[in-house]
Amino acid sequence: MRAWKHQIAGLTTALIATHANAVSLEFDFTYDTSGFFTQADALASLNAAGALFESRLQDSLAGIVPAAGESFEVRFSRPDTGVLSGVERSIAADTLVIYVGARELGGALGEGGPGGFSASSFGGGDLSASLPPLRGQTGPDFGPWGGAMTFDASADWYFGADAAGLGGGQSDFYSVALHEIAHVLGVGTSATWGSWVSGGEFSGPAVQAVAGGPVALTDDGGHFAEGTLSLVMGISQEAALDPNLTTGTRKHLTDLDWAALEDIGWEVAPVPLPAALWLLAAPLFGLTVWRRS
Ligand SMILES: [Zn+2]
């Protein structure tokens, strides 16, 4: 099994290296007051998770740049304290800002979600075209300015890039970062997500196309039901957006997780060419691994 994990990790690297970005994730460390991300391996893992989203999200997001007399204040739960906070700032075009940090979460590994905002215009200017939730997009899209996410300060984290080094009792930071970024992007946390939820199931068309029908959710409607299975490059895996992560395991974003992003309005690029080549080669790798084991 370790060899398979190596192959998937290698693939992720290839995606990041070869695909032009459209949406940039900008992590803001202002409220990382405990210095969690001064750990170089924690920062590298966070950036790897962000780069995976950047490799496939193709949306054009309007910048949020207040003119003189206008103001834009982002509102979010401070990562280090959980206290609702506001910061006046601008947001660059095609950029999502995510405030990150850590605190004691009392058993949870992470928390994340999109931020709110307050905007005002005193000089007759018009910010409305660029404001969330659309940022210049059309249709049922979700286009937040960004949001905040925080990670448990005392979990036994594994920050390594190579999942083969993950200890049985450790929690994989990369997996949790992917999960929380998806919440910031609106999975389980946005009105657009809610518009597809009915009778305890998610019925967005992209999800239905992947799963063959609506997919059951957790009671709170914010995750796929515990144990929901999908595929990562043709390999079965529990969805990244189910509610739990088993210690000692890494979860990548499955076809179902990407489909959920698509259903809430994100333009998800197809898997780029290197991945397709890898898929063709996969049966050969599989044979090799099988013979060695
Ligand atoms: Zn969650």
Boltz pocket constraint, residues with backbone or C-beta under 6 A from the ligand:
constraints:
  - pocket:
      binder: B
      contacts: [[A, 110], [A, 179], [A, 183], [A, 222], [A, 223], [A, 242], [A, 243]]
      max_distance: 6.0
